[in-house]
Amino acid sequence: MKAKTGKKAAVAAKKGTRFSCGVCGIGVVVDEVCGCVDTCDIVCCGSPMATKKK
């Protein structure tokens, strides 16, 4: 059984994925995927931004 780390599972951002800041409300849309092996965090106001439903 896997141990829980308390961290949210990262979302692989694809072109068109939308993120929003839960603090200030600013929005970001991915227009180019970086191709990094690791997951990149999009951070605003000191917290990772959440994916936004269309």
TABELCOR-V988618 format. One record per run of one state. SS is the DSSP state (hx for helix, st for strand, lp for the rest). FROM is the first residue (numbers start at 0). LEN is the number of residues. If there is no record, write none. Layout:
# TABELCOR-V988618
SS,FROM,LEN
SS,FROM,LEN
This chain:
# TABELCOR-V988618
lp,0,17
st,17,3
lp,20,6
st,26,3
lp,29,13
st,42,2
lp,44,2
st,46,2
lp,48,1
st,49,2
lp,51,3
